[in-house]
C-alpha cells in the first residue's frame, strides 16, 4: 500500500479537480496521504478536506514560510486544535534559511513553541528543514519530541544520521528524480531503508517528468519506482517496507 507522507491536498490549486486527482491517485495504488497544515486560518479547510476523502490524515502546524503573517495567539489556536482533533502529527513546522528576507528569530520562536506543543500532546512532528538542519537539530536537542519526518530532506549524510538518531525518518520525493540531484539520489540509495519515507509534496516539488508542472499524489507510484531503481530493489519490497516505516511513526495511517 502506497502512503504519501506529505501532500497538501487542501491546497487551492486543487480546487478545480480535487475529486479527479484523488481518483487518479487511488488508481495508482495510493491508499492514504498525510495532509500537513500551514496556517491557523486554514485549519478548518484542512479538516473539511480530510473529512471528504477517506485515507486523508490531517496534521496541524504553522509553516515557517507563513509565520510572518501569523499572530502570537495562533500558537494557542494550534494547541486547541491538537487537543480537540488529535491529528497524526504537528506539522508542517520548522525553519527555512533559504530565503534571506525571512525573519529567522521569528521562525525560531514559533518553531520552539510548536515543539513544546508536540511534547505536550505526545505527537510526532513533520519538519520543514530547508538549509536549516543544524539549527533544527539544536532545537530538537533542547525540546526532544517523539520523532517524525524531515520532509524533502536535502542535507548531508552526517545530518541525516543525526536526525535518524533523534527518531526521524527522512522524506524523499520529486527532487530525487532529477539526474542532477546527485547527493539526494546517493542518500536515497544508501541510507537505511528503515529510515526513509516517500512523499510528493503535491502540488509542489514536481518530479522531473512533469517539467515543472503541477504535482499530484498520483505521482507517488512513479516516484516509488524511481526509488526502487536507485535501491536496486523490487517495487513490491519498497512499497511494503516504506509502508511499515510510515505505520511505525503514525499507527493510525493505513
Secondary structure as UniProt FT lines:
FT   STRAND          2..4
FT   TURN            9..10
FT   HELIX           12..14
FT   TURN            15..17
FT   HELIX           18..27
FT   TURN            28..29
FT   STRAND          30..35
FT   HELIX           40..42
FT   HELIX           43..52
FT   TURN            54..55
FT   STRAND          56..60
FT   TURN            64..69
FT   TURN            72..73
FT   HELIX           74..85
FT   STRAND          89..96
FT   TURN            100..101
FT   HELIX           104..121
FT   STRAND          124..130
FT   HELIX           133..142
FT   STRAND          148..151
FT   HELIX           157..165
FT   TURN            166..167
FT   STRAND          168..172
FT   HELIX           174..177
FT   TURN            179..180
FT   HELIX           182..190
FT   HELIX           193..195
FT   STRAND          196..198
FT   HELIX           208..210
FT   TURN            211..212
FT   HELIX           217..219
FT   HELIX           220..231
FT   HELIX           235..249
FT   TURN            251..252
//
